Amino acid sequence: MTDIDRPSTLSPEPRTLESLALLQAITSSQTVGFGFVDRDCRIVRLNAMLAAITGGTVEEQIGSTVAEAVPHLWPQMESAVRHVLEAGEDVVNHEVAGQGAGGEADRHWLASFHAVRGAAGEVIGVAAIVFDVTERRRAERFSEQLIETSNAIVLVLDPAANVLDFNRAGEEITGYTREELVGRNWDVVVPRDRYPEVWDTHRRLIDEGAPRYANPIVTKAGDERFILWQNSRRVECGEVIGTVSFGIDVTESVSARRDAERSLERLRSADHERRRLLERLVHAQEEERQRIARDVHDEPVQVLVALSLRLDMLAGTTDDPELLAALSEARRTARATIASLRSLTFELHPPMLDREGLEGALRVQLEQMRQDTGTQFVLESEVTGPPSPETSAIAYRIAQEALTNIRKHACAQHVTVGLRSDEHALVVRIADDGRGFQSGPDEPGHLGLVSMRERAEMAGGWFRLESGDGGGTVVEFSLPALAAG
C-alpha cells in the first residue's frame, strides 16, 4: 500500500493534494527515475531523469504509451507491468537493458513496479522507480573478466568454507572444474586431517582476519601444490558472511627453496665433516711432530751431548797441538749440531704453543729472531677468546713460515704481528719493512708461500700477500675460529 492509499480522515480533495505533493517531491529527484502509467499503460507522470531515457522531454512523453515512448525497451517491461496491473502484486529489481537515448548501447536499468490503487482499492495504475545501474554492471563485468582471465585463483567461501565461486585459474591449478567444487566444502582440496594447521588459520581469518598466508593444496590428480593467498573477509551488517581469497601458485618457488635448503644442509654437513677431518689431520700432524721432536731430543741430542763431553775429556789427556785443534773443531761441530737439533725440536713442536697458546708461542719466535738478527718487533693481540688447538696450530705454522721468510730474505728492521678474532674467524697480519719481493710471489721457487696459502684455504680460510716496489711485505690470513674446548 502506498502513501496515496494510506487510510486518512482527510477528505478526498486534501488527500489528492497530499499525494500530488509527495509525487512532486519524488519526481524532482535527479538520480532516481520515477513515472506513473494508467491501466492503458499511458504515461501520466514522469520526471526528467526518466524522460532522458526516452530521449524526449517530460511534456512530450505525457499521454503517450510506454510502448510508444521506449519501443526498444517495452518488450522487456511489458510482462512485469501487466502482472502488476492484473495481479496487483509489486515487481521489484526487474532489470532492463538496451540502447540509451543518445544511441549509447549496453545501458542497464533496475526497475521496480508498484501497484497504485484508487479509493476503492482497485489498481488504477503502476508507479515505476528506476535506477541507472550501467556503471555498476560494467564494473561487475570487468571484475568478472579480470577474475576469469587472472592467473591467480579467485576463491569465494562462506563461513563454513563451502565454495561459492571459483575461477578458471583455480580450475587449471587444482584440476577441478567450477561445477565440481561450487557447493562443496574446500576440504576436498585441503583435507582437514592432513593439514590441520591450515584450518586453524582459516578459523583465525574468520575470527580476526589473516590477510596473507601460504598453504599446500591437493589437486584432483593427488599432487601437492603450494598457494600463497591474499585474503579478505566479506562483511555485511557487521557480520562475516565469508571470505574472498586470491591465490598464486608458488610451488616451484617452494620446491626451489626446499632444494636450496637441502643443498645448504648438505654443504653444512660436508663442511662439518671437512672441519672434523682437518682437526684430526692437524691433531695427527702435531702428535707426529711432537713424537719426532721427543725422539730427536732423547736420542741424537743426548748422543751428541755425550760425544761433546767425551771430546772434552779427550782434550784433557793430550798435549799434541794438531790433535787438540781437531778435537776443538769436533767439539764446535757437535755443539752447533746440538743447538741446531734443539732449535729443530722447538720448531717441530714449540712447548709454548701448548702452555701459553698462539700469542705466547709467537712471542718466543719473535724474541728469538730479535736475538739472532736484531729485528725489532711489536706483537698486538685483540683476540677475544682462545681459538681451538687445531686453529692455533695452523695459524702458528703459517706465521712461522712467514717469519722464517723475513729472517732469511727480508733484511727487515721492524716486524709487526697483529692478532684479532671474533666469534667467526681468527685473523693474523704480519708486516715487515724489508726489501719485499723482487719477483712475483706466485712464481716458481716460493714454495713457502704456496704452503701458507694451501694451509689457510684447506682450513676454510683465506690468504693474502702484498709487497710493494718500495719494499715491505704484508702477509695476512684468516682461519675459521672455534672456541677452545
VOGU-3710 file (C-alpha; in Angstrom, 3 decimals, decimal comma):
1> mtdidrpstl> 0,000/0,000/0,000  1,406/3,435/-0,950  1,024/6,765/0,791  -1,686/7,523/-1,735  -3,754/4,614/-0,369  -2,974/5,072/3,359  -6,301/5,496/5,264  -6,862/9,040/6,282  -9,544/11,209/7,802  -8,871/13,855/5,197
11> speprtlesl> -11,475/14,492/2,556  -10,762/13,245/-0,989  -9,577/16,632/-2,171  -6,928/17,156/0,556  -5,777/13,537/0,085  -5,290/14,196/-3,603  -3,332/17,341/-2,857  -1,161/15,398/-0,374  -0,460/12,673/-2,926  0,443/15,180/-5,576
21> allqaitssq> 2,867/16,886/-3,208  4,521/13,529/-2,490  4,765/12,758/-6,183  6,259/16,167/-6,834  8,992/15,506/-4,258  9,815/12,138/-5,802  9,757/13,348/-9,374  12,167/16,177/-8,597  14,973/13,664/-7,910  17,913/13,830/-10,322
31> tvgfgfvdrd> 19,265/10,352/-9,520  16,108/8,263/-9,427  13,741/7,834/-12,363  10,040/7,962/-11,464  6,969/7,506/-13,600  3,253/6,684/-13,341  1,176/4,951/-16,002  -2,557/4,271/-16,034  -4,198/0,957/-16,807  -3,766/1,575/-20,530
41> crivrlnaml> -0,004/1,952/-19,924  -0,158/5,619/-20,844  2,322/7,878/-19,139  0,571/10,122/-16,623  3,652/11,488/-14,875  7,414/11,072/-15,090  10,435/13,040/-14,001  13,276/14,452/-16,060  15,618/11,593/-15,280  13,163/9,023/-16,673
51> aaitggtvee> 12,299/11,241/-19,629  16,007/11,327/-20,551  15,904/7,583/-21,051  13,167/8,010/-23,695  15,108/10,741/-25,481  12,367/13,355/-25,130  11,106/15,936/-22,674  8,617/15,373/-19,882  5,938/17,290/-21,787  6,486/15,258/-24,957
61> qigstvaeav> 6,042/11,933/-23,195  2,948/12,715/-21,131  -0,034/10,947/-22,719  1,958/8,548/-24,858  2,088/4,847/-24,121  5,240/3,247/-22,789  5,435/1,208/-25,999  5,477/4,483/-27,982  7,988/6,205/-25,695  10,524/3,377/-25,493
71> phlwpqmesa> 9,609/0,764/-28,113  13,006/-0,975/-27,825  12,613/-1,427/-24,045  8,887/-2,111/-23,714  9,133/-5,853/-24,563  11,372/-6,298/-21,524  8,967/-4,446/-19,225  5,561/-5,411/-20,511  5,141/-8,689/-18,639  6,133/-7,064/-15,330
81> vrhvleaged> 3,818/-4,090/-15,810  0,891/-6,353/-16,909  1,453/-8,546/-13,858  1,181/-5,556/-11,519  -1,989/-4,323/-13,253  -3,668/-7,706/-13,295  -2,483/-9,288/-10,040  -1,891/-6,165/-8,013  1,485/-7,520/-6,911  4,642/-5,432/-6,952
91> vvnhevagqg> 7,618/-6,466/-9,074  10,958/-5,288/-7,723  14,506/-5,240/-9,106  13,469/-6,021/-12,646  16,493/-5,450/-14,894  16,136/-3,835/-18,293  18,971/-3,432/-20,788  19,227/-1,731/-24,148  20,234/1,350/-26,038  20,187/4,710/-24,303
101> aggeadrhwl> 18,645/7,903/-25,593  21,907/9,163/-27,073  22,419/5,975/-29,045  24,745/4,592/-26,393  24,420/0,824/-26,369  24,588/-1,507/-23,413  22,762/0,576/-20,823  21,272/-1,137/-17,785  18,421/-0,074/-15,514  16,990/-1,637/-12,411
111> asfhavrgaa> 13,223/-1,010/-12,185  10,656/-1,681/-9,505  6,919/-1,576/-10,398  4,371/-0,881/-7,670  0,554/-1,045/-7,819  -1,242/2,275/-7,318  -4,762/1,845/-6,000  -7,816/4,019/-6,057  -10,164/4,895/-3,211  -11,953/1,579/-3,541
121> gevigvaaiv> -8,708/-0,400/-3,540  -8,735/-1,139/-7,239  -5,486/-0,941/-9,209  -5,601/2,269/-11,186  -2,033/2,270/-12,488  1,596/1,436/-11,935  4,322/3,556/-10,361  7,839/2,821/-11,618  11,068/3,612/-9,770  14,146/3,246/-11,973
131> fdvterrrae> 17,895/3,314/-11,185  20,590/3,524/-13,838  22,994/0,667/-12,966  25,052/0,788/-16,142  28,347/1,667/-14,451  27,836/-0,938/-11,778  27,143/-3,617/-14,380  30,190/-2,576/-16,364  32,317/-2,735/-13,242  30,901/-6,159/-12,419
141> rfseqliets> 31,595/-7,397/-15,945  35,119/-6,009/-15,830  35,640/-7,654/-12,466  34,310/-10,965/-13,785  36,541/-10,768/-16,856  39,510/-9,868/-14,683  38,779/-12,772/-12,392  38,337/-15,223/-15,260  41,451/-14,109/-17,112  43,573/-13,788/-13,985
151> naivlvldpa> 46,456/-16,165/-13,432  45,570/-16,157/-9,750  42,998/-18,407/-8,112  39,914/-16,478/-7,023  38,096/-18,366/-4,286  34,905/-17,294/-2,525  33,906/-19,257/0,588  31,127/-18,987/3,124  31,973/-19,048/6,860  31,801/-22,862/6,861
161> anvldfnrag> 34,330/-22,963/3,963  31,789/-24,088/1,369  32,793/-22,951/-2,112  30,582/-20,193/-3,507  32,674/-19,276/-6,531  35,838/-20,394/-8,254  37,557/-19,104/-11,389  39,282/-20,623/-14,398  42,799/-20,269/-12,945  41,595/-22,280/-9,971
171> eeitgytree> 40,331/-24,974/-12,312  43,681/-25,167/-14,094  45,714/-25,334/-10,888  43,523/-27,722/-8,880  42,259/-29,873/-11,743  38,667/-29,492/-10,513  36,007/-27,762/-12,604  33,897/-24,995/-11,148  30,856/-27,255/-11,259  32,706/-29,923/-9,282
181> lvgrnwdvvv> 33,623/-27,572/-6,443  30,856/-24,974/-6,083  28,605/-26,087/-3,242  31,214/-28,465/-1,809  33,491/-27,826/1,138  37,017/-26,599/0,451  38,380/-29,524/2,481  38,091/-31,513/-0,754  41,188/-29,614/-1,835  42,736/-29,078/1,611
191> prdrypevwd> 41,997/-32,231/3,668  41,473/-31,317/7,324  43,186/-34,415/8,676  46,271/-33,820/6,528  46,622/-30,061/7,021  45,021/-29,159/10,384  47,184/-26,034/10,703  45,597/-24,613/7,527  42,163/-24,856/9,096  43,432/-23,182/12,256
201> thrrlidega> 44,489/-20,291/10,034  41,091/-20,285/8,308  39,331/-20,006/11,664  41,620/-17,125/12,549  40,769/-15,497/9,210  37,067/-15,691/10,015  37,502/-14,501/13,617  40,108/-11,769/13,326  41,498/-11,702/9,787  44,625/-13,318/8,345
211> pryanpivtk> 45,367/-11,280/5,226  48,310/-13,265/3,891  49,472/-16,832/4,299  50,637/-19,815/2,246  49,460/-23,394/2,446  49,532/-26,623/0,450  46,585/-27,993/-1,517  45,983/-31,386/-3,084  44,969/-31,388/-6,750  42,432/-33,719/-8,257
221> agderfilwq> 45,335/-35,811/-9,539  46,692/-36,125/-5,998  49,658/-33,774/-6,431  50,622/-31,313/-3,709  50,862/-27,665/-4,736  51,666/-24,595/-2,634  49,477/-21,499/-2,854  50,215/-18,033/-1,482  46,894/-16,403/-0,520  45,805/-12,793/-0,115
231> nsrrvecgev> 42,575/-12,862/1,886  39,782/-10,554/2,899  36,610/-11,110/4,887  33,172/-10,390/3,416  31,150/-8,437/5,961  27,508/-7,374/5,811  25,751/-5,523/8,605  28,700/-6,197/10,871  28,570/-9,965/10,324  31,201/-12,008/8,494
241> igtvsfgidv> 29,438/-13,794/5,643  32,508/-15,408/4,118  35,908/-14,799/2,578  37,393/-13,824/-0,769  40,897/-15,097/-1,463  43,340/-14,569/-4,314  45,940/-17,320/-4,619  49,198/-17,582/-6,578  50,808/-20,945/-7,260  54,278/-20,763/-5,673
251> tesvsarrda> 55,042/-24,487/-5,866  58,166/-24,006/-7,979  59,462/-21,333/-5,608  58,775/-23,509/-2,566  60,427/-26,513/-4,252  63,431/-24,398/-5,218  63,698/-23,088/-1,673  63,486/-26,594/-0,265  66,112/-27,824/-2,724  68,324/-24,901/-1,735
261> erslerlrsa> 67,801/-25,675/1,955  68,670/-29,331/1,367  71,744/-28,327/-0,627  72,751/-25,894/2,089  72,303/-28,599/4,698  74,454/-30,957/2,634  77,092/-28,244/2,319  76,966/-27,637/6,055  77,293/-31,345/6,678  80,199/-31,586/4,236
271> dherrrller> 81,857/-28,554/5,796  81,389/-30,041/9,251  82,937/-33,297/8,058  85,785/-31,400/6,390  86,451/-29,500/9,619  86,343/-32,717/11,615  88,810/-34,392/9,245  91,006/-31,301/9,265  91,058/-31,287/13,053  92,021/-34,965/13,066
281> lvhaqeeerq> 94,709/-34,316/10,435  96,184/-31,356/12,313  95,999/-33,278/15,580  97,780/-36,251/13,967  100,420/-33,960/12,440  101,097/-32,249/15,751  101,296/-35,567/17,544  103,772/-36,824/14,935  105,806/-33,611/15,212  105,813/-33,969/18,979
291> riardvhdep> 106,969/-37,590/18,711  109,744/-36,682/16,277  110,841/-33,770/18,482  110,885/-36,054/21,525  112,842/-38,720/19,644  115,349/-36,169/18,381  115,802/-34,784/21,897  116,006/-38,186/23,580  118,389/-39,863/21,140  120,502/-37,746/18,722
301> vqvlvalslr> 120,756/-34,753/21,051  121,689/-36,878/24,055  124,214/-38,841/21,996  125,789/-35,586/20,761  125,879/-34,191/24,316  127,641/-37,347/25,460  130,009/-37,078/22,484  130,803/-33,462/23,354  131,635/-34,466/26,939  133,856/-37,303/25,700
311> ldmlagttdd> 135,670/-34,891/23,409  136,231/-32,530/26,342  137,627/-35,385/28,393  139,798/-36,494/25,494  141,225/-32,998/25,054  142,470/-33,128/28,667  144,578/-36,208/28,006  146,868/-34,847/25,267  149,249/-32,012/24,591  149,502/-32,634/20,841
321> pellaalsea> 148,614/-29,304/19,136  147,261/-30,891/15,992  145,069/-33,301/17,963  143,854/-30,518/20,231  142,888/-28,430/17,187  140,990/-31,351/15,671  139,265/-32,078/18,962  138,304/-28,395/19,320  136,789/-28,347/15,809  134,899/-31,582/16,543
331> rrtaratias> 133,543/-30,103/19,787  132,357/-26,939/17,962  130,665/-29,084/15,336  128,976/-31,234/17,976  127,747/-28,191/19,939  126,486/-26,490/16,774  124,654/-29,656/15,812  123,131/-29,884/19,306  121,941/-26,271/19,053  120,545/-26,920/15,578
341> lrsltfelhp> 118,713/-30,043/16,722  117,294/-28,278/19,774  116,091/-25,472/17,521  114,537/-28,093/15,235  112,718/-29,757/18,147  111,332/-26,348/19,143  110,135/-25,686/15,600  108,638/-29,141/15,315  106,573/-28,670/18,465  107,063/-25,472/20,475
351> pmldregleg> 106,148/-26,187/24,123  104,872/-22,605/24,472  102,057/-23,357/21,989  100,595/-25,825/24,475  101,331/-23,783/27,601  100,793/-20,163/26,541  98,807/-20,513/23,337  99,342/-18,837/19,973  100,348/-15,413/21,273  102,940/-16,844/23,663
361> alrvqleqmr> 104,459/-19,119/21,025  104,742/-16,270/18,509  106,334/-14,017/21,119  109,053/-16,626/21,729  109,601/-16,936/17,971  109,866/-13,152/17,570  112,200/-12,808/20,534  114,488/-15,466/19,081  114,519/-13,646/15,745  115,412/-10,372/17,524
371> qdtgtqfvle> 118,322/-12,062/19,273  119,559/-13,689/16,057  119,076/-10,830/13,558  118,414/-7,696/15,591  114,949/-7,288/14,029  112,672/-5,394/16,430  109,068/-6,470/16,767  105,646/-5,423/18,021  103,060/-8,048/18,867  99,471/-6,761/19,121
381> sevtgppspe> 96,621/-9,020/20,183  92,886/-8,365/20,090  91,868/-12,000/20,416  88,523/-12,194/22,217  88,786/-15,859/23,123  91,272/-18,672/22,683  90,841/-20,498/19,373  90,823/-24,258/19,207  94,195/-26,060/19,456  93,875/-27,082/15,807
391> tsaiayriaq> 93,257/-23,493/14,660  96,144/-22,274/16,822  98,444/-24,902/15,315  97,554/-23,986/11,718  97,930/-20,249/12,457  101,291/-20,832/14,127  102,629/-22,870/11,197  101,629/-20,189/8,666  103,056/-17,392/10,825  106,198/-19,434/11,440
401> ealtnirkha> 106,768/-19,759/7,686  106,207/-16,016/7,202  108,697/-15,144/9,970  111,225/-17,594/8,518  110,972/-15,784/5,171  111,566/-12,453/6,933  114,566/-13,867/8,804  116,170/-15,355/5,679  115,257/-12,930/2,888  113,729/-9,616/4,004
411> caqhvtvglr> 116,602/-7,900/5,886  113,855/-6,167/7,872  114,462/-3,778/10,744  110,946/-3,983/12,193  108,153/-6,559/12,208  104,570/-6,008/13,409  102,384/-9,019/14,158  98,693/-8,465/14,807  96,146/-10,971/16,071  92,427/-10,328/16,169
421> sdehalvvri> 89,381/-12,539/16,348  85,624/-12,663/16,716  83,157/-15,493/17,038  83,699/-16,435/13,390  87,368/-16,085/12,498  90,935/-15,591/13,636  92,885/-13,068/11,522  96,667/-12,806/11,623  98,602/-9,932/9,980  102,402/-9,884/9,683
431> addgrgfqsg> 104,022/-6,738/8,225  107,752/-6,005/7,795  109,800/-3,111/6,401  112,210/-5,336/4,477  113,091/-5,299/0,835  109,950/-7,047/-0,355  109,691/-9,459/-3,255  111,914/-8,933/-6,255  109,687/-11,281/-8,293  106,033/-12,214/-8,184
441> pdepghlglv> 105,114/-14,169/-5,032  103,288/-16,762/-7,140  106,293/-17,511/-9,362  108,122/-20,864/-9,032  110,521/-21,091/-6,136  108,222/-19,634/-3,485  107,157/-22,977/-2,074  106,767/-21,491/1,395  104,128/-19,065/0,114  102,295/-21,869/-1,662
451> smreraemag> 102,341/-23,871/1,559  100,965/-20,937/3,581  98,141/-20,354/1,103  97,251/-24,055/0,955  97,170/-24,351/4,750  94,833/-21,376/5,091  92,482/-22,404/2,272  92,425/-26,052/3,357  91,182/-24,859/6,742  88,342/-22,923/5,062
461> gwfrlesgdg> 90,032/-19,524/5,340  91,874/-17,154/3,019  95,417/-15,930/2,466  96,635/-12,597/1,082  100,133/-11,256/0,395  101,081/-7,686/-0,564  104,585/-6,497/-1,459  105,249/-3,066/-2,924  108,105/-1,907/-5,154  109,300/0,390/-2,392
471> ggtvvefslp> 109,856/-2,529/-0,034  107,936/-4,068/2,792  105,661/-7,084/2,785  102,298/-7,808/4,398  101,098/-11,359/4,948  97,513/-11,649/6,169  95,351/-14,719/6,580  92,095/-15,745/8,189  91,068/-19,084/9,688  87,653/-20,182/10,948
481> alaag> 87,899/-19,886/14,728  86,214/-22,321/17,070  86,217/-21,712/20,791  88,675/-23,880/22,601  87,251/-26,899/24,372
//
